[in-house]
């Protein structure tokens, strides 16, 4: 029989337990019964209105000392406003509902499965119900949200502020108690419920991302700003910095890039468990203003929304948009998959067909850059591919009096031209083989040495064979699409030699499809939909950035992801200490593939020339200048509708430039007086570069 002392000890233990709160719905009922708004309650408890909302819909729970104060308030209200026909004091329920166990699915051997992320232990909070119907933000309408992964109940990322509030997607606010970087990493992996499922069955889950505001960075012991004389991308904490020492002491590791604006902190995977957290420090310029306009100055909740939409539609950011674009390729085409060893019957890691594999591949000499080891060590002097985007200005002497009399210069910009070029693009997957005097085959991706200097085209159009639009002067290296276009124009081609790849595939297809959907859906959320006619489209595009600046930042990031991802396929060496002929870090990636970059740009430039040529045939109009995906035309009016070709039915003529919101279609880039354009051309400047800028650029150099 228990003694009085033992019973009192048991009762005291119960009294010392964490206060129990009523269910979330009851909390809201009691507050409303008392006639108190969420904002007023937030002031009383010295917290944010969003935190009150989260407590009342079960997304998060208060922590001491607010927990005790909130409990006391609810008890008082419960005594005054009991449920009709129910006891005055609500029956307490546990503050933390247990999370169901997530069964593991077998996809291969342990060695292979180590690449996949382990289920993250969910935080002590009830499962989140549906988001409230009322919101002050514009809803994201188009893209259906994927089914919630129970391992990641709070989404892919959070923005941490200096008060310990971690703002996630869909208005979630978590309380983060961490005061050091190692504590933050542990909290993120063990309690936050952050992360995102893999994009391909053979891939790996996305590591959780924590974005630190300046206040959060300082609280965690980091400097508010990084100082140094190197390029911004090279800035990082010195190895003797206290935070770097803390990370090492806690047995965490940093990647070779060190602790910079984008820092990855990890431990080696154990079995299925992947332990890695990505940090982004806002005050260290982690979010480039050119890719994420206005994002770095947003409130944490708004920034979490922007990055969350990008993560949902593209990928959880892993660095710059260029890095994310490259990482997306690998996430959608993982290099390995589980295959059964016929000899032993065991599952082993094997090549995933259609991917680039796990080992880096040296390019053919003409596909490389002049400083590349294959060029320096072989003494190659045979020239290089020059597949770049257009930078062409028409000769002023070629302008007719009729063109000069037109009132306006109108710029058209092709939506994500590189993305459109990546659609159904067949590229090489294997190493290049060398051929002498091969017969040209437009279906084989590779590099061809061909003389196209004999091809004479209208001088009022740029040459399709060179980036500056000048006529070739002799044999040169071209990517397959460029040579195929010469055939399309009716000319014979006789390659002198070639570097071709036997194994081919549409490697970029899933990358194209995902980014295309992201681009179109985000434009639609900004009011630019596929069902608009051309007048409505131009009007919608004029206002779309003002509809929702946050989603406009997402759209900008998507476009930067496309261009940056293609550019990363041929990343050049960085830093003033690099010596020609040395291997640089980017060469260790299987995705260092200048031949794939050349294929995308070649197809994009050919697509542009084909439209220019068709426009000349249909309308008699010739462009004034082209810069990458922007073209400037003389026009009698200040709208593209004044010169674009339309059939008698009112529908756009196929083959020329067409207005619309999908990749490859055009939008208005800018309008200026024709005299303005001619003056720039006389100065050797490109009107396509400045069509938005107006007269202020007349005295600037290119």
C-alpha positions, 0 to 999 in steps of 0.5 A, spaced: 500 500 500 502 506 497 504 511 503 502 518 504 509 521 502 509 516 495 502 519 493 504 526 494 510 525 490 506 522 485 501 528 485 507 533 485 510 530 479 503 531 475 503 538 477 510 539 474 508 536 468 507 541 462 500 544 462 495 541 457 491 545 452 484 544 450 484 542 442 485 548 437 478 549 435 476 550 442 482 555 443 479 559 437 471 558 440 473 561 447 477 567 444 471 568 440 466 567 446 470 572 450 470 577 444 477 578 443 481 578 436 487 574 434 491 581 434 489 583 441 491 576 444 497 577 440 499 583 443 497 581 450 502 574 449 507 579 446 507 574 440 505 575 432 498 574 430 500 569 425 503 565 431 496 565 434 493 563 428 497 557 428 496 555 435 488 555 433 489 551 427 494 546 430 500 548 426 504 549 432 504 550 439 506 555 444 513 554 448 514 557 455 513 562 458 507 563 453 505 556 454 503 557 461 500 564 460 496 562 454 493 556 459 491 560 464 487 565 460 484 559 456 482 556 463 479 563 465 475 563 459 473 556 459 470 557 466 466 563 464 464 560 457 463 553 457 460 549 452 452 548 452 451 542 456 458 541 457 463 541 463 465 548 464 473 546 464 474 543 458 477 536 458 485 536 457 488 533 451 496 532 449 499 538 446 503 533 442 499 528 437 503 522 436 506 522 429 504 515 425 510 511 423 512 511 416 513 505 413 520 504 409 519 502 402 525 497 399 528 500 393 535 497 393 541 495 397 543 499 403 549 502 399 544 505 394 539 507 399 544 511 402 543 516 397 535 517 399 534 521 405 531 518 411 524 520 414 525 526 418 522 525 425 516 530 426 516 535 431 511 535 437 505 538 434 499 536 431 498 534 424 496 541 420 489 541 418 487 545 412 489 552 411 483 557 413 479 559 407 480 567 408 487 570 407 490 576 405 494 574 400 493 572 393 491 564 392 496 560 388 491 557 383 493 553 378 498 548 380 495 542 384 499 541 391 502 534 391 500 530 397 503 532 403 509 527 405 508 525 412 515 525 413 515 533 412 509 536 414 512 543 415 514 543 407 521 544 404 524 550 408 523 555 413 526 563 414 528 564 421 528 570 424 532 573 430 526 572 435 526 564 434 520 564 429 521 560 423 516 561 418 515 556 413 510 555 407 502 556 408 503 561 413 506 555 418 510 558 424 515 554 428 518 556 434 526 554 434 530 554 440 537 554 437 542 559 439 548 556 435 549 553 428 550 546 431 543 546 435 540 549 429 542 543 424 540 538 430 533 542 430 532 542 423 533 534 422 530 532 428 524 537 430 522 541 424 519 536 420 522 540 414 524 537 407 521 535 400 520 528 397 525 526 391 523 528 384 524 521 381 523 514 384 531 513 383 533 520 386 534 523 393 529 527 398 531 534 398 535 537 404 531 542 408 533 549 407 533 554 413 534 561 410 537 566 416 535 573 416 540 578 418 538 578 426 538 570 426 545 570 423 547 575 428 544 571 434 547 564 432 554 567 432 555 569 425 557 576 422 551 580 419 556 581 413 561 578 410 567 582 408 573 581 403 576 582 397 575 576 393 569 575 388 562 575 392 561 568 390 568 566 394 567 569 400 566 565 406 568 564 414 575 563 415 577 556 418 578 559 425 572 562 426 568 560 432 562 558 428 566 553 424 569 551 430 563 549 433 560 545 427 567 541 427 566 540 434 559 537 434 562 532 428 558 536 423 562 537 416 562 543 411 563 542 403 569 544 400 565 551 399 566 552 406 561 557 410 559 562 405 552 565 403 550 558 401 552 553 406 551 545 406 552 542 413 552 534 413 554 528 416 556 522 412 549 518 411 548 512 415 544 506 412 538 510 409 539 516 414 541 522 410 543 528 415 544 534 411 542 541 412 542 547 407 543 554 410 542 561 406 544 567 409 540 573 406 545 579 409 551 575 405 547 576 399 545 569 398 539 571 394 541 575 388 537 581 386 537 580 379 534 573 380 530 574 386 528 581 385 525 584 392 526 578 395 531 579 400 527 585 403 521 581 404 518 580 411 520 573 413 513 570 412 513 573 405 519 570 403 518 563 405 512 564 401 516 566 395 521 560 396 516 555 398 512 556 391 519 556 387 521 549 391 514 546 390 514 548 382 521 547 381 526 545 386 528 547 393 533 552 392 540 549 393 544 555 391 544 561 386 538 559 381 544 557 376 546 552 381 539 550 382 537 549 375 543 544 374 541 540 380 534 540 377 537 536 371 540 531 376 534 530 381 530 529 375 535 524 371 538 521 377 545 517 375 544 511 378 538 506 380 538 499 383 539 493 379 539 486 380 546 482 379 544 476 375 550 473 378 549 473 385 541 475 385 543 481 390 541 489 388 547 493 386 547 500 384 547 501 376 547 506 371 540 509 370 539 509 362 538 516 359 542 520 365 549 522 364 552 517 369 556 518 375 563 520 372 565 526 369 566 526 361 572 530 358 569 533 351 572 533 344 577 538 343 573 543 339 567 543 344 572 545 350 575 551 352 582 554 351 584 553 358 581 546 358 586 540 360 584 536 353 586 542 349 592 545 353 595 538 354 594 536 346 596 542 343 590 543 340 589 548 335 583 546 330 578 551 333 572 551 337 565 551 337 562 558 337 555 556 339 553 563 342 546 567 342 545 573 338 549 579 339 547 583 332 546 590 329 544 591 322 548 596 318 545 603 318 546 603 311 542 597 309 536 601 312 531 603 307 527 610 306 521 607 308 523 604 314 526 610 317 520 613 316 516 609 320 515 612 327 517 606 332 522 601 334 518 595 337 522 590 341 519 583 342 522 578 347 521 570 346 519 567 353 525 563 356 528 561 349 533 556 351 527 552 355 523 552 348 530 550 345 531 544 350 524 541 348 525 534 345 532 536 344 536 529 343 543 530 346 549 525 346 550 521 353 556 517 351 563 520 350 565 523 343 568 519 337 572 522 332 570 521 324 574 524 318 570 526 312 563 523 315 556 524 311 552 529 315 546 526 319 542 531 322 539 526 327 546 525 330 548 530 336 555 532 335 560 537 333 562 538 325 567 542 322 564 544 315 565 550 311 559 554 310 562 561 308 559 560 301 552 560 303 550 567 301 543 570 305 540 577 305 544 582 309 538 585 312 538 578 316 543 576 321 547 570 319 544 563 322 551 561 323 555 566 327 553 569 334 555 576 331 551 575 325 557 576 320 558 571 314 563 565 316 569 566 312 572 559 312 571 552 315 569 552 322 566 548 328 558 547 328 553 543 333 548 539 329 543 544 329 546 549 325 549 545 320 542 542 319 539 549 318 544 550 312 541 543 309 534 546 311 535 552 307 537 548 301 545 548 301 549 542 301 554 541 307 560 536 306 563 536 313 571 535 314 571 531 320 566 531 326 566 528 333 560 525 334 556 521 340 553 514 339 549 514 345 543 519 345 537 521 348 532 527 350 536 528 357 533 535 358 526 533 357 523 532 364 527 538 366 524 542 360 517 539 362 517 541 369 520 548 368 515 549 363 509 548 367 512 552 373 513 558 368 506 557 365 503 556 372 506 562 375 504 567 369 497 564 370 497 566 377 499 573 375 493 573 370 496 571 364 493 565 361 493 561 355 486 563 353 487 571 352 487 574 345 493 578 343 490 584 346 488 582 352 495 578 353 499 585 352 494 588 357 495 583 362 503 583 361 503 590 362 500 589 369 502 582 371 508 584 376 504 589 380 498 583 381 503 580 386 510 582 387 512 576 390 509 571 385 513 576 380 519 574 384 518 567 383 517 568 375 524 572 375 527 566 379 524 561 374 527 564 368 534 565 371 534 558 373 533 556 365 539 561 363 543 559 369 542 552 368 544 552 361 550 556 363 553 552 368 553 546 363 560 550 361 562 553 367 569 556 367 574 557 372 573 562 377 579 566 381 585 569 379 589 564 382 587 559 376 593 557 371 591 554 364 591 547 363 589 545 371 583 542 372 577 546 376 572 544 380 566 544 375 570 539 371 568 533 376 561 534 375 558 529 370 553 535 368 559 539 366 557 538 358 559 544 354 556 540 348 549 540 351 550 547 352 552 548 345 546 544 342 541 548 346 544 555 344 545 552 337 537 550 337 535 557 340 539 561 335 536 557 329 529 558 331 530 565 332 533 566 325 527 561 322 522 566 325 526 572 322 526 569 315 519 567 315 517 574 318 521 577 312 517 573 307 510 574 310 511 581 312 517 584 308 520 587 315 527 586 317 529 587 324 534 592 326 537 588 332 537 582 335 540 580 342 539 573 345 532 572 345 530 579 344 529 582 337 527 589 335 523 591 329 521 598 325 513 599 326 508 604 324 505 603 331 507 602 338 504 595 338 506 589 336 499 588 333 501 593 328 506 589 324 505 582 326 502 577 321 495 575 322 491 571 317 484 574 315 481 570 320 484 574 325 489 568 327 496 569 328 500 566 321 504 560 323 512 561 322 513 568 325 513 571 331 506 570 335 504 573 342 503 568 348 505 566 355 508 559 353 516 558 352 518 560 345 512 565 344 513 572 344 511 578 349 513 586 348 520 588 351 519 595 350 517 601 345 522 607 343 522 612 337 525 609 331 529 615 331 532 613 338 534 606 335 537 609 329 541 613 333 544 608 337 545 603 331 550 609 328 553 609 335 555 602 334 550 600 340 545 595 340 537 597 341 535 590 343 539 591 349 536 598 351 529 598 348 527 598 355 531 604 357 530 610 353 534 616 352 538 615 358 543 610 354 545 614 348 552 615 351 553 609 354 558 603 351 556 596 350 
